[in-house]
Amino acid sequence: MSAASVASPEIQTLLSEADALYDKKDFPATYALLISHKDSKNADIMWRLARAATDKGKMQEGDERKKLIYEAWGYISTALELDANNFCCHKWYGILLDYTGEYEGTKQRIANAFKVKEHFLKAIELNPKDGTSKHCLGVWCFLFADMSWVQRKAASLLFASPPTSTYEEALEHFKNAEETTPGFYNHNLVMLGKTYMKLKDKEAAKKYLLQALEHQDKTTDDAKARKEATELLKELGVKV
């Protein structure tokens, strides 16, 4: 976060206040605090605003969610232009490039996928101690490892060399994320469980899915992860 290191005391205070609100999972308040700075030339303000808009958007449905995701995309594009050596800018650029691709159809999402992966890899290169970037890369790998034959065939018609990956590669990234920041995100535990299920290791899958159930629901992501963990455990014959 190079911009923050030379920021004025006022900006440092703003960033600290924004992080405190975000850590409390109060995404609307984080957004409200930062939105008046939407024309800032400070990358650390702009990527935080993009993050807040994204998480506020994920609390919504339909057009309101879409509006906030695209708004966040504008902020993170500015942030990356301001500081291309900021790992958070690359991480959130990758996340939002994929989120916008969801609205633009399968062809565009697959086309975006190469850049998405590049930005996650750059974020990890800039900060190897960030578990979230490794988790994001794991999700990317899982998504393309999990493509059906029909999807692969369609992708190969659109692109000479469509993105590919394996469950083993996805697993490595999820494990690295957990080792880097233990217990940081219950969706990472769920993805570990899902990947082990794909690799036919039911005991390892149960272990991580049960751990996911121990997390408190503080966000919509947490609630979705808990629900998915419960459903997967039932598939494995575990009573929950």
Buried (B, 14 or more C-beta within 10 A) or exposed (E): BBBBEEBEEEBEEBBEBBEEBBEEBBBEBBBEBBEEBBEBEBBBBBBBBBBBBBBBBBEBEEEEBBEBBBBBBBBBBBBBEBBBEBBBBBBBBBBBBBBBBEEEEEBBBBBBBEBBBBBBBBBBEBBEEBBBBBBBBBBBBBBBBBBEEEBEEBBEEEBEEBBEBBBEBBBBBBBBBBEBBEEBBBBBBBBBBBBBBBBEBBEBBBBBBBBBBEBEBEBBBBEBBBEBBBEBBEEBEBEE
